[in-house]
Amino acid sequence: MLRFIVDRLRVLIPPFDIFCVYFFARRNGNTILRLKPVSYRKYCKIKEGRLAVIENEQKRLVYEPPYFDESNEREHKFTSPAIYIAELKNVMVHGLSGIVISDGMAVTDICANDGDNRINYSFGGIRRGDRKRFYLEVGEAIDGPDEAISLCGLAAYNYYHLSIEILSRYQYVKDYIGRRDIPVLLDEDARKYPQFRELTECVLKDVRIIYVPAYKMVRVKKLIIPSMNTWMPINVIKKSDFRVSDNLIAESAVMNVRNAASVYRCEQQNEKLFISREDLELRRLINEKEIIEVFEEYGYRIVNPEDMTYAQQVELFSKAKCVVGASGAGFTNVIYCNPGTVVGCIVPRKYNFCAFATLAEMVGCKSLFLDAKVKIPGITFSTDKYSVNKSEVVNYIMALEKLCG
């Protein structure tokens, strides 16, 4: 409750928020850098850095899934920025944000497309921010290798973000530099769980990894960094500010990781899965227990991906004929499903969250989502708690069975 009150006061009273930013940084033994956010493209012009385009600006798919008994599917095309490789000299990489620090600038593209001032930048090592200034919590500066590739970024502790937003970008660099042996900088959070370490080893192979502790700044004489290949905001200031267009993901982001895991993938079988979040503290579907009982009656296997190795997750999802569950990072595994697999996600429709449906569409899966009603609102979507009607679930399962054929 105290944390909730403090968070509300920080939103309502900006001077109190600034005080908290400096207070908590000092309590952590760190300091605050006040920096001007600058895009990589602009920075390369200022500092004579090099920028090589890998994929041009283009229209990309966002797939809005059909919801059971409510709506039909819709395919959208939104224009994405280009995907590129930047080469920078004599900079520092910040752990827990991936931001590049140089001469009072925070080099990042995360606010390059925020024309409507709707993004909440306070996340990870970014303690406060807008399009004009970032307050970055930083620890000591440490010497890194003369040359490095940076895959540091936001939310490396999350399976979706680590898979699709962070590790997927390595293939661009690999194609760009060839066989050169250059170490990769990666946030410490990326080895938080055994499955994360397995995923990282699968994608990066034998590359030497230098894990960057939270808040530390790593000095690098020559830095190679791939740009974003997904364009979802970190957070939005108001929940109503999140848009269908925010679910924009490059297909190459999906295929880079899917292809790396091909050694673990199998042919599709008749496995029907329900992804459970029972063992997690943050259980979004508050009546999940009774919903699970219904799915068990219809032959669904209840699985908790957190209890499996990475290889086991890839194998299981590739065998699946149908995958259902409440929205969560475990749905990232749909990128390993075979074409024709049915994907059912239980999530409030009003969120406009289409990322998992878009992933499924990219690998040839069929989607049918189920709307849920928010019962306990949180500050963000990820902290909301919701439920579904048990009697409606039976009809939903019948619809899934029909879709499976």
TORZAMAR-546341 format. One record per atom (N, C-alpha, C): x negated, y, z negated. Coordinates in pm, whole numbers, padded with zeros to 5 digits, always signed. Layout:
<sites>
XYZ
...
</sites>
This chain:
<sites>
-00083-00120+00000
+00000+00000+00000
-00087+00126+00000
-00196+00125-00081
-00286+00240-00086
-00346+00268+00050
-00390+00160+00119
-00448+00177+00253
-00346+00236+00349
-00220+00193+00338
-00114+00244+00425
-00094+00394+00402
-00094+00436+00275
-00075+00578+00241
-00190+00662+00294
-00313+00611+00275
-00430+00683+00323
-00426+00698+00475
-00390+00591+00545
-00382+00596+00691
-00279+00698+00739
-00165+00702+00670
-00061+00799+00707
-00109+00942+00684
-00176+00966+00571
-00227+01100+00541
-00331+01143+00643
-00412+01046+00689
-00515+01080+00787
-00454+01121+00919
-00338+01065+00953
-00270+01103+01076
-00204+01240+01061
-00145+01264+00946
-00067+01386+00925
-00153+01507+00892
-00269+01485+00829
-00352+01597+00783
-00492+01583+00842
-00521+01644+00957
-00652+01631+01022
-00771+01663+00932
-00769+01769+00850
-00885+01794+00763
-00913+01679+00665
-00806+01615+00617
-00824+01500+00528
-00888+01385+00603
-00850+01370+00730
-00908+01265+00813
-01058+01287+00831
-01098+01410+00859
-01241+01441+00875
-01317+01411+00748
-01259+01449+00634
-01322+01420+00505
-01342+01270+00488
-01239+01191+00522
-01248+01045+00508
-01355+00987+00599
-01365+01041+00721
-01465+00995+00816
-01605+01003+00756
-01639+01119+00700
-01772+01137+00643
-01789+01062+00511
-01681+01057+00432
-01689+00990+00302
-01715+00840+00317
-01639+00775+00405
-01654+00631+00420
-01785+00595+00489
-01832+00680+00579
-01962+00655+00641
-02073+00661+00536
-02068+00762+00452
-02169+00775+00347
-02163+00657+00250
-02041+00613+00218
-02026+00500+00128
-02087+00373+00188
-02084+00363+00322
-02144+00248+00390
-02294+00261+00410
-02350+00374+00364
-02493+00397+00383
-02526+00447+00522
-02426+00498+00593
-02446+00546+00730
-02422+00696+00738
-02429+00747+00857
-02401+00888+00880
-02308+00902+00999
-02267+01025+01028
-02176+01051+01139
-02246+01138+01245
-02240+01093+01369
-02287+01174+01481
-02166+01232+01553
-02169+01361+01575
-02062+01429+01649
-02111+01444+01793
-02048+01373+01886
-02099+01364+02021
-01994+01404+02124
-02040+01445+02239
-01951+01480+02350
-01935+01360+02441
-01812+01309+02460
-01794+01194+02551
-01815+01234+02696
-01896+01154+02766
-01928+01179+02906
-01920+01047+02981
-01860+01047+03097
-01849+00925+03176
-01986+00884+03230
-01999+00756+03264
-02126+00708+03319
-02158+00778+03451
-02057+00799+03531
-02078+00864+03661
-02135+01005+03642
-02075+01079+03548
-02122+01215+03523
-02261+01214+03460
-02283+01121+03369
-02414+01113+03304
-02524+01083+03404
-02496+00994+03498
-02597+00959+03599
-02633+01080+03685
-02539+01170+03706
-02569+01291+03781
-02653+01387+03698
-02622+01395+03568
-02697+01486+03480
-02839+01437+03459
-02854+01308+03435
-02983+01251+03395
-03052+01172+03507
-03000+01180+03626
-03058+01110+03741
-03063+00959+03719
-02956+00906+03659
-02943+00762+03646
-02896+00703+03779
-02896+00574+03786
-02857+00506+03909
-02726+00434+03886
-02637+00442+03985
-02506+00377+03974
-02477+00304+04104
-02452+00173+04096
-02424+00091+04214
-02283+00033+04203
-02199+00060+04301
-02061+00012+04300
-02055-00136+04338
-01987-00214+04255
-01969-00359+04279
-01833-00386+04344
-01728-00322+04293
-01594-00332+04353
-01538-00190+04363
-01492-00153+04480
-01438-00019+04500
-01307+00002+04426
-01274+00129+04404
-01141+00164+04353
-01038+00098+04443
-00937+00036+04381
-00840-00039+04463
-00711-00065+04387
-00608-00105+04463
-00481-00145+04403
-00497-00284+04343
-00450-00301+04219
-00460-00431+04153
-00323-00469+04096
-00306-00599+04078
-00178-00653+04033
-00159-00641+03882
-00041-00599+03842
+00008-00620+03705
+00141-00693+03719
+00149-00809+03657
+00267-00895+03671
+00355-00881+03547
+00475-00827+03567
+00573-00813+03459
+00660-00938+03461
+00650-01023+03360
+00714-01154+03366
+00866-01147+03348
+00937-01248+03395
+01080-01257+03364
+01098-01293+03218
+01199-01236+03156
+01236-01272+03019
+01363-01355+03022
+01366-01458+02942
+01477-01552+02941
+01610-01480+02921
+01702-01503+03016
+01838-01449+03013
+01843-01296+03011
+01734-01229+03049
+01734-01083+03039
+01687-01012+03166
+01582-01062+03229
+01525-00985+03340
+01456-01076+03440
+01431-01022+03557
+01356-01091+03659
+01211-01042+03660
+01125-01118+03726
+00986-01077+03737
+00972-00953+03824
+00862-00879+03801
+00832-00763+03884
+00681-00758+03904
+00640-00741+04026
+00498-00728+04057
+00467-00581+04086
+00368-00528+04014
+00329-00389+04030
+00188-00383+04088
+00160-00276+04157
+00025-00249+04205
-00017-00112+04153
-00125-00111+04076
-00178+00015+04023
-00323+00030+04065
-00364+00152+04086
-00501+00178+04130
-00597+00176+04011
-00703+00098+04023
-00805+00091+03919
-00926+00173+03960
-01006+00218+03863
-01136+00277+03896
-01227+00171+03958
-01338+00214+04014
-01435+00122+04069
-01506+00047+03956
-01557-00071+03988
-01645-00145+03897
-01787-00125+03948
-01878-00090+03857
-02013-00057+03900
-02116-00104+03797
-02242-00096+03837
-02356-00118+03747
-02428+00014+03731
-02454+00054+03607
-02531+00177+03580
-02668+00139+03525
-02768+00212+03567
-02903+00197+03515
-02945+00328+03450
-02975+00323+03321
-03006+00443+03243
-03143+00428+03178
-03208+00542+03151
-03340+00539+03092
-03342+00610+02957
-03417+00552+02864
-03443+00612+02732
-03313+00650+02659
-03232+00549+02631
-03104+00569+02563
-03095+00476+02443
-02988+00492+02366
-02961+00403+02253
-02822+00343+02269
-02811+00215+02236
-02683+00144+02242
-02630+00129+02101
-02505+00165+02081
-02444+00165+01948
-02368+00036+01923
-02403-00034+01815
-02332-00155+01778
-02195-00124+01721
-02095-00201+01760
-01955-00191+01717
-01873-00096+01805
-01935-00041+01909
-01858+00038+02005
-01911+00018+02147
-02041-00012+02161
-02100-00025+02293
-02131+00108+02359
-02103+00218+02289
-02127+00350+02345
-02278+00374+02357
-02317+00437+02467
-02457+00474+02488
-02477+00616+02438
-02578+00635+02355
-02605+00765+02293
-02727+00827+02358
-02713+00954+02400
-02826+01024+02463
-02803+01174+02456
-02894+01247+02393
-02892+01394+02394
-02757+01454+02357
-02701+01409+02247
-02574+01464+02200
-02452+01417+02277
-02470+01319+02364
-02358+01268+02443
-02324+01124+02405
-02195+01093+02407
-02146+00956+02393
-02107+00911+02533
-02192+00829+02594
-02169+00789+02733
-02072+00671+02734
-01954+00693+02789
-01848+00593+02788
-01742+00630+02890
-01672+00529+02939
-01561+00553+03033
-01424+00536+02968
-01420+00512+02837
-01292+00476+02776
-01193+00592+02773
-01241+00716+02792
-01145+00827+02795
-01140+00894+02932
-01205+00832+03031
-01212+00893+03164
-01075+00907+03230
-00982+00817+03196
-00850+00818+03261
-00737+00860+03168
-00772+00922+03056
-00671+00961+02958
-00619+01102+02986
-00553+01118+03099
-00505+01250+03136
-00390+01300+03051
-00321+01208+02981
-00203+01246+02904
-00230+01255+02754
-00355+01244+02714
-00391+01253+02571
-00308+01158+02485
-00300+01032+02525
-00217+00937+02450
-00297+00827+02383
-00429+00826+02401
-00512+00720+02344
-00560+00756+02204
-00552+00659+02115
-00609+00673+01981
-00747+00609+01983
-00851+00690+01974
-00988+00641+01990
-01050+00588+01861
-00979+00602+01750
-01035+00558+01621
-01033+00407+01614
-01147+00347+01648
-01155+00202+01654
-01301+00161+01643
-01328+00055+01566
-01465+00009+01553
-01555+00117+01497
-01666+00143+01565
-01760+00243+01518
-01720+00385+01551
-01611+00402+01631
-01561+00536+01661
-01465+00575+01549
-01509+00661+01461
-01427+00693+01344
-01319+00796+01371
-01342+00877+01470
-01241+00975+01512
-01281+01021+01651
-01184+01052+01735
-01221+01094+01869
-01108+01150+01950
-01145+01230+02047
-01054+01275+02151
-01138+01295+02277
-01082+01356+02378
-01155+01367+02503
-01269+01468+02496
-01274+01547+02389
-01378+01650+02377
-01491+01611+02284
-01461+01527+02182
-01567+01492+02087
-01537+01357+02021
-01643+01285+01993
-01635+01159+01918
-01713+01174+01788
-01658+01119+01682
-01730+01107+01556
-01770+00960+01543
-01897+00934+01562
-01948+00798+01566
-02021+00767+01437
-01980+00659+01368
-02053+00618+01248
-02176+00537+01290
-02293+00583+01247
-02417+00519+01291
-02506+00486+01172
-02580+00377+01188
-02682+00340+01092
-02819+00376+01147
-02920+00301+01109
-03055+00332+01154
-03074+00299+01302
-03170+00365+01363
-03210+00335+01500
-03323+00233+01497
-03310+00128+01577
-03411+00024+01580
-03463+00007+01723
-03587-00035+01735
-03647-00054+01867
-03597-00182+01931
-03554-00172+02055
-03513-00289+02132
-03616-00321+02237
-03583-00408+02329
-03676-00442+02438
-03691-00325+02534
-03795-00326+02614
-03815-00220+02713
-03700-00216+02813
-03649-00334+02847
-03539-00344+02943
-03433-00439+02889
-03307-00401+02901
-03199-00485+02848
-03070-00461+02925
-02981-00561+02917
-02845-00551+02969
-02753-00534+02848
-02665-00437+02852
-02573-00417+02740
-02435-00473+02769
-02391-00566+02683
-02253-00614+02684
-02186-00580+02552
-02244-00486+02479
-02180-00441+02354
-02050-00370+02388
-01951-00381+02300
-01823-00319+02329
-01730-00326+02210
-01606-00289+02231
-01507-00286+02123
-01442-00422+02103
-01426-00461+01977
-01348-00580+01939
-01409-00711+01985
-01540-00726+01972
-01605-00853+02006
-01563-00965+01911
-01497-00931+01800
-01449-01031+01705
-01319-01098+01752
-01264-01050+01863
-01137-01101+01914
-01161-01184+02039
-01102-01303+02044
-01126-01399+02152
-01089-01343+02289
-00978-01270+02298
-00938-01210+02426
-01039-01106+02470
-01070-01012+02383
-01161-00903+02419
-01300-00955+02454
-01347-01053+02375
-01479-01109+02402
-01482-01180+02538
-01377-01255+02567
-01372-01333+02692
-01354-01244+02814
-01244-01168+02815
-01200-01099+02935
-01264-00961+02953
-01286-00891+02845
-01337-00754+02856
-01488-00742+02843
-01552-00838+02776
-01695-00824+02747
-01780-00923+02827
-01768-01052+02798
-01854-01151+02863
-01829-01161+03013
-01708-01134+03057
-01675-01146+03200
-01760-01052+03286
-01815-00948+03228
-01889-00848+03305
-02032-00891+03337
-02079-00998+03273
-02218-01038+03296
-02241-01083+03440
-02143-01147+03501
-02161-01199+03637
-02195-01088+03735
-02139-00968+03714
-02170-00856+03803
-02320-00824+03797
-02373-00824+03675
-02515-00792+03658
-02601-00903+03717
-02559-01027+03693
-02633-01141+03746
-02644-01134+03898
-02532-01102+03962
-02532-01090+04108
-02617-00972+04154
-02624-00870+04071
-02695-00746+04106
-02846-00759+04091
-02891-00823+03982
-03035-00829+03954
-03101-00957+04002
-03021-01058+04037
-03079-01185+04079
-03129-01266+03961
-03244-01327+03974
-03295-01421+03874
-03386-01358+03769
-03393-01229+03762
-03480-01164+03664
-03440-01199+03522
-03540-01220+03437
-03516-01261+03298
-03505-01137+03210
-03383-01087+03192
-03359-00967+03112
-03266-01002+02996
-03304-00968+02872
-03218-01002+02758
-03088-00923+02756
-02989-00980+02689
-02857-00919+02678
-02833-00871+02536
-02787-00748+02522
-02744-00694+02392
-02597-00727+02372
-02565-00784+02257
-02428-00826+02228
-02398-00796+02081
-02277-00755+02053
-02241-00722+01914
-02249-00844+01824
-02288-00820+01701
-02299-00926+01600
-02171-01004+01586
-02056-00937+01604
-01925-01004+01591
-01906-01116+01692
-01983-01114+01800
-01967-01215+01904
-02015-01353+01861
-02081-01363+01747
-02118-01495+01695
-02052-01521+01560
-01938-01457+01540
-01865-01469+01413
-01811-01609+01391
-01769-01676+01499
-01712-01810+01491
-01789-01905+01583
-01793-02033+01549
-01862-02130+01636
-01809-02129+01779
-01675-02116+01795
-01617-02116+01930
-01667-01997+02011
-01689-01883+01944
-01738-01764+02013
-01880-01788+02063
-01960-01853+01981
-02098-01882+02022
-02099-01979+02140
-02008-02076+02138
-01998-02172+02249
-01954-02102+02378
-01855-02015+02366
-01808-01937+02480
-01921-01854+02538
-01994-01787+02451
-02104-01701+02494
-02212-01781+02567
-02246-01896+02512
-02347-01982+02574
-02299-02032+02710
-02169-02059+02720
-02113-02108+02846
-02123-02002+02956
-02094-01878+02922
-02093-01771+03021
-02234-01718+03050
-02315-01702+02945
-02448-01642+02963
-02556-01745+02993
-02522-01874+02975
-02618-01983+03001
-02742-01967+02913
-02861-01961+02976
-02987-01960+02901
-03043-01820+02878
-02962-01719+02895
-03008-01582+02877
-03040-01556+02729
-03148-01483+02704
-03183-01447+02566
-03088-01339+02517
-03028-01363+02401
-02931-01270+02345
-02991-01200+02224
-02977-01068+02220
-03016-00989+02103
-02887-00937+02041
-02854-00988+01923
-02731-00947+01857
-02753-00815+01782
-02665-00721+01806
-02677-00586+01750
-02589-00575+01626
-02647-00546+01508
-02566-00530+01387
-02471-00410+01399
-02360-00417+01327
-02263-00308+01328
-02329-00176+01292
-02297-00073+01369
-02340+00065+01349
-02485+00094+01387
-02568-00009+01403
-02708+00017+01438
-02717+00074+01580
-02826+00146+01604
-02852+00201+01738
-02981+00138+01789
-02973+00076+01906
-03088+00007+01964
-03149+00091+02075
-03275+00126+02058
-03345+00205+02161
-03386+00115+02276
-03359+00160+02397
-03396+00084+02517
-03453+00182+02619
-03566+00146+02677
-03628+00233+02778
-03552+00227+02910
-03506+00107+02947
-03426+00093+03068
-03306+00004+03037
-03188+00060+03054
-03065-00012+03021
-02983-00036+03146
-02940-00161+03164
-02848-00197+03272
-02713-00228+03207
-02609-00162+03254
-02478-00180+03190
-02368-00189+03295
-02287-00295+03290
-02173-00306+03382
-02054-00227+03328
-01980-00166+03417
-01865-00086+03375
-01749-00175+03332
-01643-00111+03284
-01522-00184+03247
-01462-00252+03370
-01404-00369+03347
-01329-00437+03454
-01186-00468+03411
-01148-00415+03295
-01009-00411+03250
-00988-00271+03195
-00863-00223+03199
-00843-00081+03169
-00732-00059+03068
-00721-00149+02972
-00621-00133+02866
-00676-00038+02759
-00596+00060+02713
-00644+00152+02608
-00680+00076+02480
-00773+00132+02403
-00809+00072+02274
-00684+00062+02188
-00620+00175+02168
-00493+00188+02098
-00425+00312+02154
-00295+00321+02137
-00224+00443+02177
-00174+00513+02052
-00160+00645+02062
-00119+00724+01946
+00022+00687+01902
+00112+00672+01998
+00248+00628+01970
+00274+00496+02042
+00347+00407+01979
+00376+00277+02042
+00447+00295+02176
+00532+00396+02184
+00607+00420+02308
+00516+00468+02420
+00390+00501+02390
+00297+00550+02491
+00234+00437+02573
+00251+00312+02530
+00191+00201+02604
+00275+00170+02727
+00207+00157+02842
+00276+00144+02969
+00242+00012+03038
+00328-00026+03131
+00302-00147+03211
+00168-00132+03283
+00137-00014+03331
+00012+00011+03404
-00112-00007+03317
-00096-00009+03186
-00210-00029+03096
-00260-00172+03096
-00186-00263+03155
-00223-00405+03158
-00313-00439+03277
-00383-00342+03328
-00461-00358+03451
-00590-00438+03424
-00607-00545+03499
-00721-00636+03483
-00774-00673+03621
-00904-00667+03638
-00963-00711+03764
-00957-00863+03772
-00917-00915+03886
-00911-01061+03902
-01048-01124+03882
-01154-01053+03919
-01289-01106+03901
-01323-01125+03753
-01262-01045+03665
-01285-01062+03521
-01239-01200+03477
-01125-01243+03530
-01068-01374+03497
-01152-01486+03560
-01182-01471+03686
-01250-01577+03759
-01395-01596+03712
-01459-01490+03669
-01597-01503+03620
-01605-01597+03500
-01507-01586+03409
-01507-01672+03291
-01452-01809+03324
-01345-01814+03402
-01285-01943+03441
-01388-02030+03514
-01462-01971+03606
-01560-02047+03682
-01675-02096+03594
-01714-02014+03497
-01822-02055+03406
-01783-02178+03325
-01652-02193+03298
-01604-02304+03216
-01557-02423+03299
-01586-02425+03427
-01535-02531+03515
-01580-02670+03472
-01694-02679+03406
-01745-02810+03362
-01653-02876+03259
-01572-02795+03188
-01483-02849+03084
-01340-02870+03133
-01306-02819+03249
-01168-02823+03296
-01133-02961+03354
-01006-02998+03339
-00956-03129+03384
-00834-03109+03475
-00785-03219+03530
-00663-03214+03608
-00542-03200+03515
-00437-03140+03569
-00314-03120+03490
-00249-03253+03455
-00199-03263+03332
-00125-03380+03285
+00011-03333+03235
+00080-03413+03159
+00215-03379+03115
+00219-03318+02974
+00107-03269+02929
+00097-03212+02793
+00180-03084+02782
+00265-03080+02676
+00342-02958+02645
+00292-02906+02511
+00248-02779+02510
+00181-02723+02392
+00259-02607+02333
+00259-02602+02200
+00306-02482+02129
+00186-02428+02052
+00145-02304+02082
+00030-02244+02015
+00075-02187+01882
+00023-02240+01775
+00062-02199+01641
-00035-02097+01583
+00020-02007+01503
-00062-01913+01427
-00041-01935+01277
+00001-02055+01240
+00035-02085+01101
-00081-02063+01005
-00203-02090+01050
-00318-02082+00960
-00379-01942+00953
-00322-01848+01028
-00378-01714+01030
-00304-01622+00933
-00381-01528+00874
-00319-01433+00782
-00217-01345+00853
-00251-01305+00976
-00161-01220+01052
-00071-01306+01140
+00039-01349+01083
+00136-01429+01159
+00245-01334+01206
+00248-01306+01335
+00342-01207+01388
+00485-01261+01390
+00502-01386+01428
+00636-01448+01433
+00669-01500+01293
+00748-01423+01220
+00768-01454+01077
+00849-01581+01053
+00930-01624+01150
+01003-01750+01133
+00942-01860+01221
+00811-01855+01237
+00744-01951+01324
+00765-02095+01276
+00768-02116+01146
+00780-02252+01094
+00905-02321+01144
+01020-02252+01137
+01144-02315+01183
+01148-02325+01335
+01081-02234+01405
+01075-02241+01551
+00990-02360+01594
+00882-02385+01522
+00796-02499+01552
+00873-02630+01542
+00959-02640+01442
+01038-02762+01422
+01124-02791+01545
+01178-02685+01606
+01261-02704+01726
+01175-02754+01842
+01059-02692+01862
+00972-02734+01972
+00921-02877+01951
+00896-02914+01827
+00852-03052+01800
+00959-03152+01840
+01085-03118+01816
+01195-03206+01852
+01200-03233+02003
+01150-03138+02081
+01153-03152+02227
+01018-03195+02284
+00935-03253+02198
+00813-03316+02246
+00693-03227+02265
+00696-03109+02206
+00581-03019+02217
+00477-03052+02110
+00354-03050+02150
+00242-03071+02058
+00202-02937+01998
+00197-02931+01866
+00163-02806+01797
+00011-02798+01784
-00048-02692+01838
-00194-02680+01838
-00236-02545+01780
-00349-02546+01714
-00409-02423+01662
-00548-02412+01724
-00564-02327+01827
-00693-02318+01897
-00810-02286+01805
-00784-02216+01694
-00893-02181+01602
-00958-02305+01540
-00887-02418+01541
-00941-02541+01484
-01017-02625+01586
-01027-02577+01709
-01090-02654+01816
-01221-02589+01859
-01308-02669+01918
-01426-02613+01982
-01382-02541+02109
-01470-02460+02164
-01438-02391+02289
-01412-02491+02400
-01497-02592+02411
-01480-02694+02516
-01346-02765+02503
-01304-02794+02379
-01176-02861+02357
-01059-02773+02399
-01070-02643+02375
-00965-02552+02417
-00951-02549+02569
-01063-02538+02637
-01060-02534+02783
-00999-02663+02839
-01043-02777+02787
-00992-02906+02833
-00842-02918+02808
-00798-02881+02688
-00657-02895+02652
-00567-02810+02740
-00604-02684+02759
-00518-02595+02838
-00520-02632+02986
-00629-02687+03034
-00631-02730+03174
-00541-02851+03196
-00521-02932+03092
-00433-03048+03103
-00285-03012+03088
-00257-02896+03032
-00120-02861+02993
-00027-02844+03113
+00095-02890+03093
+00202-02868+03190
+00284-02745+03149
+00289-02721+03017
+00363-02606+02964
+00293-02556+02838
+00276-02425+02826
+00212-02363+02710
+00305-02254+02657
+00341-02262+02529
+00433-02166+02468
+00377-02124+02333
+00420-02007+02286
+00381-01962+02153
+00402-01813+02138
+00383-01764+02015
+00390-01620+01991
+00264-01554+02045
+00278-01432+02089
+00167-01358+02149
+00047-01354+02053
-00070-01379+02107
-00193-01378+02029
-00311-01411+02118
-00432-01394+02065
-00552-01412+02144
-00566-01554+02201
-00501-01652+02138
-00507-01788+02188
-00455-01801+02330
-00368-01708+02372
-00314-01711+02508
-00419-01677+02612
-00534-01630+02570
-00644-01607+02664
-00676-01736+02740
-00654-01849+02674
-00686-01979+02733
-00601-02015+02855
-00498-01936+02885
-00419-01966+03005
-00505-01952+03131
-00618-01881+03122
-00703-01868+03240
-00765-02003+03280
-00758-02101+03191
-00812-02235+03221
-00704-02331+03268
-00577-02286+03269
-00468-02373+03314
-00477-02397+03464
-00417-02507+03506
-00409-02538+03649
-00287-02469+03710
-00291-02444+03842
-00175-02383+03908
-00049-02464+03885
+00062-02394+03862
+00190-02460+03838
+00225-02476+03692
+00127-02459+03603
+00155-02466+03458
+00253-02356+03420
+00348-02389+03333
+00447-02292+03287
+00398-02227+03157
+00399-02095+03154
+00351-02018+03038
+00467-01942+02977
+00495-01969+02850
+00602-01901+02779
+00548-01827+02658
+00564-01698+02654
+00511-01617+02544
+00627-01550+02470
+00625-01559+02339
+00729-01497+02256
+00675-01362+02208
+00732-01253+02260
+00682-01119+02230
+00792-01018+02257
+00804-00914+02175
+00906-00812+02203
+00888-00751+02342
+00994-00751+02418
+00987-00700+02555
+00955-00551+02558
+00999-00478+02458
+00980-00333+02456
+00834-00292+02447
+00746-00385+02415
+00603-00354+02408
+00545-00320+02545
+00606-00369+02652
+00549-00356+02787
+00415-00429+02799
+00396-00533+02718
+00269-00606+02719
+00274-00718+02821
+00196-00703+02927
+00200-00798+03038
+00065-00863+03064
-00033-00844+02976
-00169-00893+03003
-00172-01044+03022
-00109-01118+02932
-00114-01264+02941
-00037-01315+03063
+00072-01247+03097
+00147-01285+03217
+00063-01259+03342
-00012-01150+03341
-00098-01117+03455
-00210-01218+03468
-00270-01258+03356
-00372-01362+03360
-00315-01491+03419
-00196-01528+03373
-00132-01651+03421
-00105-01644+03570
-00056-01531+03617
-00025-01514+03758
-00151-01526+03844
-00262-01474+03794
-00387-01476+03870
-00439-01618+03894
-00405-01712+03804
-00452-01850+03821
-00341-01942+03872
-00230-01883+03916
-00125-01961+03980
-00024-02024+03887
-00012-01974+03765
+00086-02028+03669
+00222-01960+03686
+00326-02022+03628
+00460-01965+03627
+00492-01918+03485
+00557-01803+03474
+00584-01745+03341
+00733-01732+03314
+00768-01750+03188
+00902-01719+03138
+00887-01680+02992
+00906-01553+02964
+00884-01502+02828
+01016-01497+02751
+01003-01489+02619
+01120-01481+02531
+01110-01355+02446
+01212-01271+02452
+01214-01147+02375
+01225-01176+02226
+01160-01095+02145
+01168-01109+02000
+01208-00974+01940
+01266-00979+01823
+01312-00857+01756
+01216-00821+01642
+01170-00697+01644
+01078-00650+01540
+01155-00635+01409
+01105-00700+01305
+01168-00696+01173
+01093-00608+01075
+00958-00612+01083
+00875-00532+00993
+00776-00453+01079
+00805-00326+01107
+00715-00248+01192
+00581-00222+01123
+00475-00227+01203
+00343-00192+01155
+00296-00063+01219
+00174-00022+01188
+00121+00101+01247
+00096+00082+01396
+00052-00037+01434
+00028-00070+01575
+00109-00195+01612
+00114-00226+01742
+00184-00346+01786
+00130-00470+01717
-00002-00476+01702
-00066-00596+01648
-00032-00622+01503
+00022-00521+01434
+00059-00540+01293
+00210-00551+01273
+00288-00541+01382
+00433-00565+01373
+00459-00712+01340
+00572-00737+01274
+00617-00874+01251
+00758-00886+01310
+00781-00996+01384
+00906-01011+01455
+00960-01153+01442
+01082-01174+01491
+01145-01306+01482
+01229-01331+01606
+01268-01458+01625
+01360-01495+01732
+01469-01582+01672
+01583-01585+01740
+01697-01663+01694
+01675-01810+01725
+01687-01895+01623
+01661-02038+01639
+01753-02103+01741
+01878-02063+01744
+01971-02122+01840
+01937-02082+01983
+01884-01963+02002
+01844-01917+02135
+01723-01996+02185
+01639-02040+02092
+01517-02112+02129
+01551-02242+02203
+01657-02309+02163
+01696-02435+02229
+01725-02410+02376
+01801-02305+02405
+01833-02271+02544
+01707-02230+02620
+01617-02163+02551
+01491-02121+02612
+01408-02244+02651
+01405-02343+02564
+01331-02467+02595
+01390-02536+02716
+01524-02536+02726
+01588-02596+02842
+01546-02525+02972
+01534-02394+02964
+01492-02317+03081
+01347-02347+03117
+01261-02364+03016
+01122-02399+03039
+01111-02537+03105
+01193-02631+03055
+01192-02768+03110
+01232-02766+03258
+01331-02685+03289
+01377-02675+03428
+01266-02617+03516
+01195-02519+03463
+01088-02454+03539
+00972-02551+03562
+00950-02639+03463
+00843-02737+03478
+00874-02839+03588
+01002-02862+03613
+01043-02953+03720
+01046-03098+03678
</sites>
